[in-house]
Amino acid sequence: MKYVAAMLAAAAIGVTHPDGARGQTTAPKSDAPRSAPLATQAPRIPFQTYKLANGLTVILSVDHSAPVVAVDVEHHVGSKNEETGRTGFAHLFEHVMFNGSEHAPYGTHDRLTNGVGGSYNGSTNNDKTNFFEYTPSNNLQSLLWLESDRFGFLLPTLDATKMNAQRDVVKSERRQSYDNQPFGRVGEIIDAHMYPEGHPYHWPVIGSMADLSAASLDDVKQFYNKWYGPNNAVLVVVGDFDAVPTRAWIQKYFGSIPGGPAVKRPVVAAAHLDAPQRYVYEDNVNAPQLYITWPGVGMASADRAALGVMGSVLSGDRTQWLQKEFVYDRKWATRISVRSSPNEGAGTIGLVVVPTPGVDLTKLESAIDSMITRFKVEGPTVEQMKKATAGLEYGQYAQLESMIGKAQTLASGWVYYGDPGWYARSEAQTLAVTAADVKRVADKYLGPNRIVLSAVPRGKRDLASHASESTPVTSPFASTQEVGQ
Amino acid sequence: MNRSLLGAIVAALAVTTATSVVAQGTVRRTAPAAPVDRSIIPPPTAAPAFKVPAYTVDTLSNGARLVVVERRALPIVTVSIHFEAGTNALGASQASASFLSSMTREGTTDRTADQLANDLAILGTNIGIGVGTESGTAGFSTLVRDVPRAMDLMMDMMLHSTYPAAALERLRVQAISSYDRAQDNVVTVASQVGPGLVYGDQPYGHVVNADELKSVSREDVAHLAEQVFVPGNATVYVVGDMTRLQARAAMERAFKAWPEHGAKVDFQYPPAPALPATTVYVVDMPNKPQSYLYLTRAVAPAFGPEMAQIDMANYVLGGALQSRLSANIREAHGYSYGFNSRISWVKGPGPFVAAGSVTREKTDSALIEAMKEIRGMTGARPVTPEELQSAKNALTLSLPVRLQSDAGVLSVVSRVVDEKLPRNWWSDYIAKVNATTAGDVANTASQYLDPNHMVLLVVGDGAKILAPLKAAGLGPVVQLDKAGHRIP
């Protein structure tokens, strides 16, 4: 739903997405490590947490520094909770949630948020879905009323017309963000090969065109009943409010909603490849890009922090390994980046390189491999480590400036780790990463079993890295009519 | 650690211990004890008043203006220097400006490129230096204790960059390559072609092109920096954890090697050319599953007496997620993921743009609906009292929300100071918004969003969309190439 800002920015400057679109909107808080103060000085977000009788977790954080309140409702459900043949539901559902509920018809949401000087949006990723708004602080009671209405009273007014309209909007979103975007389908193609059929991360958050077409009203209602219960959600309120009346309002509006069934989460197998894979994908582009993707880790992994730092040490700025070598010294690439992307249950490590025009991808891949081999032997220097975590202390303070930012930080911690204050542990883990840790995870994860995908202009498969060994692929999720266009 | 946070933590602990926590997994469906009447929307209490944060204005010994806004809650500071000169006023090429920002990271007389990159990485915050069409900026946000270090680096980059030719050649390859890549994108092509259709040869009609990227020299870039980064043209904003005196001392120290020189550049934008009757322009990009619609015309210079009413009209039409354009094209018809509009408020008569990607097969229908909504604003569909009130609230009650962060405070204060507007400009603007009637909105839309004199640019799959667009009867259909030239 996060489209206004994106559209305006796009209209103003014309954006391209060299990485290819991945996931939807708010990706989990970047693991890119910021930097390194004494942990004891770090500021903390104060909060209180409690649970309603229906199972809804509530987190309150009072901050009177500006007359603003932020409300964030997060549901621990994302595209990974969908089933094969019914992909794209979590996100389609998110859209439906903005189109009115029993007591708050379409347009009410806009009126009670934008229409009082605030803002709102929602997002869906593989693992969670959120709905949020922030306004001047005099509107908190109506925000709680508004959020509680779609939380508990969506189905009475949900009909086929409403759902069909959002189905078309989501198909348009798919066309805009994936199908009509240079390299826009690369992410979903890589995931489809990284995770086997049936694995919850095999399909993209946006879903497949065929499944979106097949979605029935009953499917959507079942999804809601199964996953949208209070016991699978958290309500976070941050800002300029008094806790006592707020708790009473929350009890009134949310406490009266019945609890849902117990939640059974899918088992998520780690990303794993038995052998190297090599693909070539033809896209509507005029120059090629190379993607190398390794099986990585999920959020709970003990190696998550070290892999985050590894990404910075390899490509965080122009003095770091791959950027220095390929963009600045050899000038074989105009851009190169390595990033660990952990989802909740499993993750990948992705390298993207935009070659300088005319540079051969096979030669580039082999030179990148030599650098990675050297990195595994030498590891980072002390100074490289210091640069990788510089800025963390400033970031800790800067994040306190936004009420909605704090709300989302607390909510994510609860959803992913059962701990609203998890961000502080994450920062501490990042600060504790040593050069030896980074060397070890590079050796452990950047192995031979990986997916190498060359995205090339139509009709130019010969531009691929190791073209003769690369299997042609297309996206299994675009409509047949639109594949190849 | 700041004081209010510590207090809040103590309070939070106290409350938490008093809370009974229901164990997870024991929840059953239970009927509520007493039914809640949900039919009544809880009314808001009194809205927080908006007050421009207190600021001081001083003149530094090199002639630059210093504006300080103290915010002591967090130990962070934002420093931002605004220069009132851009490529338009200087008659400089936008291509020089497009390289300037990166070229200030390529080494100075004191630091090699690697040393500079190293120092920036260890500082751990971004220093942004750049020149746009209307102004230049240099600034950063950082911990208060790092301000001297950041200022030292920023001034070195701003004044002593060596702009090496070899670096320019590397950046040129990157810029041309990303320019070429962007030509696959319907949005990019529309934003390259659209402005020229409204402004012709005037400054606002110009968008940087590949030829200009190819011809810029390092001297062009260095010259632009010399012209823009002068204290006589500068306002220095310090927002955050510093007093007026501390800020002044820190800036005087940092500006020792930046003596008084330079002055403002006088430049007047010409009135926008009169547009011909509404015309549909089509740029063919074969096989695109979506078309990009880009509806545009010139509006008025920023900060004039008509600004409040134009903002009102735009908000109702397309300024919010559920405004008229989106409610129709996205929600009612599902033609698009997003369709909105905006006004670019700039020194001259900037553009109104309504835009969005739409399904190829519905290109004509979406354009017809968009025009219906714009025409509706001019009187065919009067603004309702609710729409009017929502727009007023959105434009005025949102202002206190901006004061959460240093960046928001800077945006509120700098608007008044940069443009030398009267100190009561914001309260005047708020009063004008609140006095706007439905009739004012219709008149404003007729004049500034005139649907009879508008550029309707469509970028998409010509083979599929041309015939329906011709049949739509929205105006003559003219085919253009990607550079905006007419195809006979």
Boltz contact constraints between the chains, C-beta under 6 A:
constraints:
  - contact:
      token1: [A, 3]
      token2: [B, 337]
      max_distance: 6.0
  - contact:
      token1: [A, 3]
      token2: [B, 338]
      max_distance: 6.0
  - contact:
      token1: [A, 4]
      token2: [B, 321]
      max_distance: 6.0
  - contact:
      token1: [A, 4]
      token2: [B, 340]
      max_distance: 6.0
  - contact:
      token1: [A, 7]
      token2: [B, 338]
      max_distance: 6.0
  - contact:
      token1: [A, 7]
      token2: [B, 340]
      max_distance: 6.0
  - contact:
      token1: [A, 8]
      token2: [B, 342]
      max_distance: 6.0
  - contact:
      token1: [A, 10]
      token2: [B, 187]
      max_distance: 6.0
  - contact:
      token1: [A, 11]
      token2: [B, 191]
      max_distance: 6.0
  - contact:
      token1: [A, 11]
      token2: [B, 353]
      max_distance: 6.0
  - contact:
      token1: [A, 11]
      token2: [B, 355]
      max_distance: 6.0
  - contact:
      token1: [A, 14]
      token2: [B, 182]
      max_distance: 6.0
  - contact:
      token1: [A, 14]
      token2: [B, 187]
      max_distance: 6.0
  - contact:
      token1: [A, 14]
      token2: [B, 188]
      max_distance: 6.0
  - contact:
      token1: [A, 14]
      token2: [B, 191]
      max_distance: 6.0
  - contact:
      token1: [A, 16]
      token2: [B, 181]
      max_distance: 6.0
  - contact:
      token1: [A, 16]
      token2: [B, 182]
      max_distance: 6.0
  - contact:
      token1: [A, 16]
      token2: [B, 185]
      max_distance: 6.0
  - contact:
      token1: [A, 35]
      token2: [B, 124]
      max_distance: 6.0
  - contact:
      token1: [A, 43]
      token2: [B, 1]
      max_distance: 6.0
  - contact:
      token1: [A, 46]
      token2: [B, 8]
      max_distance: 6.0
  - contact:
      token1: [A, 46]
      token2: [B, 9]
      max_distance: 6.0
  - contact:
      token1: [A, 46]
      token2: [B, 12]
      max_distance: 6.0
  - contact:
      token1: [A, 47]
      token2: [B, 12]
      max_distance: 6.0
  - contact:
      token1: [A, 48]
      token2: [B, 12]
      max_distance: 6.0
  - contact:
      token1: [A, 48]
      token2: [B, 15]
      max_distance: 6.0
  - contact:
      token1: [A, 48]
      token2: [B, 16]
      max_distance: 6.0
  - contact:
      token1: [A, 50]
      token2: [B, 19]
      max_distance: 6.0
  - contact:
      token1: [A, 51]
      token2: [B, 21]
      max_distance: 6.0
  - contact:
      token1: [A, 51]
      token2: [B, 22]
      max_distance: 6.0
  - contact:
      token1: [A, 53]
      token2: [B, 22]
      max_distance: 6.0
  - contact:
      token1: [A, 55]
      token2: [B, 27]
      max_distance: 6.0
  - contact:
      token1: [A, 62]
      token2: [B, 8]
      max_distance: 6.0
  - contact:
      token1: [A, 65]
      token2: [B, 73]
      max_distance: 6.0
  - contact:
      token1: [A, 66]
      token2: [B, 403]
      max_distance: 6.0
  - contact:
      token1: [A, 66]
      token2: [B, 404]
      max_distance: 6.0
  - contact:
      token1: [A, 67]
      token2: [B, 48]
      max_distance: 6.0
  - contact:
      token1: [A, 67]
      token2: [B, 400]
      max_distance: 6.0
  - contact:
      token1: [A, 68]
      token2: [B, 401]
      max_distance: 6.0
  - contact:
      token1: [A, 68]
      token2: [B, 404]
      max_distance: 6.0
  - contact:
      token1: [A, 103]
      token2: [B, 38]
      max_distance: 6.0
  - contact:
      token1: [A, 107]
      token2: [B, 322]
      max_distance: 6.0
  - contact:
      token1: [A, 110]
      token2: [B, 320]
      max_distance: 6.0
  - contact:
      token1: [A, 110]
      token2: [B, 322]
      max_distance: 6.0
  - contact:
      token1: [A, 111]
      token2: [B, 390]
      max_distance: 6.0
  - contact:
      token1: [A, 114]
      token2: [B, 320]
      max_distance: 6.0
  - contact:
      token1: [A, 114]
      token2: [B, 394]
      max_distance: 6.0
  - contact:
      token1: [A, 115]
      token2: [B, 390]
      max_distance: 6.0
  - contact:
      token1: [A, 115]
      token2: [B, 393]
      max_distance: 6.0
  - contact:
      token1: [A, 115]
      token2: [B, 394]
      max_distance: 6.0
  - contact:
      token1: [A, 116]
      token2: [B, 393]
      max_distance: 6.0
  - contact:
      token1: [A, 116]
      token2: [B, 397]
      max_distance: 6.0
  - contact:
      token1: [A, 117]
      token2: [B, 393]
      max_distance: 6.0
  - contact:
      token1: [A, 117]
      token2: [B, 397]
      max_distance: 6.0
  - contact:
      token1: [A, 117]
      token2: [B, 398]
      max_distance: 6.0
  - contact:
      token1: [A, 136]
      token2: [B, 47]
      max_distance: 6.0
  - contact:
      token1: [A, 136]
      token2: [B, 48]
      max_distance: 6.0
  - contact:
      token1: [A, 136]
      token2: [B, 397]
      max_distance: 6.0
  - contact:
      token1: [A, 136]
      token2: [B, 400]
      max_distance: 6.0
  - contact:
      token1: [A, 138]
      token2: [B, 44]
      max_distance: 6.0
  - contact:
      token1: [A, 138]
      token2: [B, 45]
      max_distance: 6.0
  - contact:
      token1: [A, 138]
      token2: [B, 47]
      max_distance: 6.0
  - contact:
      token1: [A, 139]
      token2: [B, 44]
      max_distance: 6.0
  - contact:
      token1: [A, 141]
      token2: [B, 42]
      max_distance: 6.0
  - contact:
      token1: [A, 142]
      token2: [B, 41]
      max_distance: 6.0
  - contact:
      token1: [A, 142]
      token2: [B, 42]
      max_distance: 6.0
  - contact:
      token1: [A, 145]
      token2: [B, 42]
      max_distance: 6.0
  - contact:
      token1: [A, 165]
      token2: [B, 334]
      max_distance: 6.0
  - contact:
      token1: [A, 168]
      token2: [B, 334]
      max_distance: 6.0
  - contact:
      token1: [A, 169]
      token2: [B, 330]
      max_distance: 6.0
  - contact:
      token1: [A, 169]
      token2: [B, 334]
      max_distance: 6.0
  - contact:
      token1: [A, 172]
      token2: [B, 336]
      max_distance: 6.0
  - contact:
      token1: [A, 172]
      token2: [B, 337]
      max_distance: 6.0
  - contact:
      token1: [A, 172]
      token2: [B, 359]
      max_distance: 6.0
  - contact:
      token1: [A, 173]
      token2: [B, 337]
      max_distance: 6.0
  - contact:
      token1: [A, 175]
      token2: [B, 289]
      max_distance: 6.0
  - contact:
      token1: [A, 175]
      token2: [B, 290]
      max_distance: 6.0
  - contact:
      token1: [A, 176]
      token2: [B, 290]
      max_distance: 6.0
  - contact:
      token1: [A, 176]
      token2: [B, 337]
      max_distance: 6.0
  - contact:
      token1: [A, 176]
      token2: [B, 357]
      max_distance: 6.0
  - contact:
      token1: [A, 179]
      token2: [B, 289]
      max_distance: 6.0
  - contact:
      token1: [A, 180]
      token2: [B, 288]
      max_distance: 6.0
  - contact:
      token1: [A, 180]
      token2: [B, 289]
      max_distance: 6.0
  - contact:
      token1: [A, 180]
      token2: [B, 290]
      max_distance: 6.0
  - contact:
      token1: [A, 182]
      token2: [B, 184]
      max_distance: 6.0
  - contact:
      token1: [A, 231]
      token2: [B, 27]
      max_distance: 6.0
  - contact:
      token1: [A, 252]
      token2: [B, 36]
      max_distance: 6.0
  - contact:
      token1: [A, 256]
      token2: [B, 32]
      max_distance: 6.0
  - contact:
      token1: [A, 256]
      token2: [B, 36]
      max_distance: 6.0
  - contact:
      token1: [A, 258]
      token2: [B, 29]
      max_distance: 6.0
  - contact:
      token1: [A, 259]
      token2: [B, 27]
      max_distance: 6.0
  - contact:
      token1: [A, 259]
      token2: [B, 29]
      max_distance: 6.0
  - contact:
      token1: [A, 284]
      token2: [B, 184]
      max_distance: 6.0
  - contact:
      token1: [A, 285]
      token2: [B, 184]
      max_distance: 6.0
  - contact:
      token1: [A, 286]
      token2: [B, 184]
      max_distance: 6.0
  - contact:
      token1: [A, 287]
      token2: [B, 181]
      max_distance: 6.0
  - contact:
      token1: [A, 317]
      token2: [B, 121]
      max_distance: 6.0
  - contact:
      token1: [A, 318]
      token2: [B, 117]
      max_distance: 6.0
  - contact:
      token1: [A, 319]
      token2: [B, 117]
      max_distance: 6.0
  - contact:
      token1: [A, 319]
      token2: [B, 118]
      max_distance: 6.0
  - contact:
      token1: [A, 331]
      token2: [B, 170]
      max_distance: 6.0
  - contact:
      token1: [A, 334]
      token2: [B, 174]
      max_distance: 6.0
  - contact:
      token1: [A, 334]
      token2: [B, 177]
      max_distance: 6.0
  - contact:
      token1: [A, 356]
      token2: [B, 173]
      max_distance: 6.0
  - contact:
      token1: [A, 357]
      token2: [B, 177]
      max_distance: 6.0
  - contact:
      token1: [A, 387]
      token2: [B, 121]
      max_distance: 6.0
  - contact:
      token1: [A, 387]
      token2: [B, 122]
      max_distance: 6.0
  - contact:
      token1: [A, 390]
      token2: [B, 122]
      max_distance: 6.0
  - contact:
      token1: [A, 390]
      token2: [B, 124]
      max_distance: 6.0
  - contact:
      token1: [A, 391]
      token2: [B, 124]
      max_distance: 6.0
  - contact:
      token1: [A, 391]
      token2: [B, 125]
      max_distance: 6.0
  - contact:
      token1: [A, 394]
      token2: [B, 125]
      max_distance: 6.0
  - contact:
      token1: [A, 394]
      token2: [B, 142]
      max_distance: 6.0
  - contact:
      token1: [A, 394]
      token2: [B, 143]
      max_distance: 6.0
  - contact:
      token1: [A, 397]
      token2: [B, 74]
      max_distance: 6.0
  - contact:
      token1: [A, 397]
      token2: [B, 76]
      max_distance: 6.0
  - contact:
      token1: [A, 401]
      token2: [B, 404]
      max_distance: 6.0
  - contact:
      token1: [A, 401]
      token2: [B, 405]
      max_distance: 6.0
  - contact:
      token1: [A, 482]
      token2: [B, 289]
      max_distance: 6.0
  - contact:
      token1: [A, 485]
      token2: [B, 287]
      max_distance: 6.0
  - contact:
      token1: [A, 485]
      token2: [B, 289]
      max_distance: 6.0
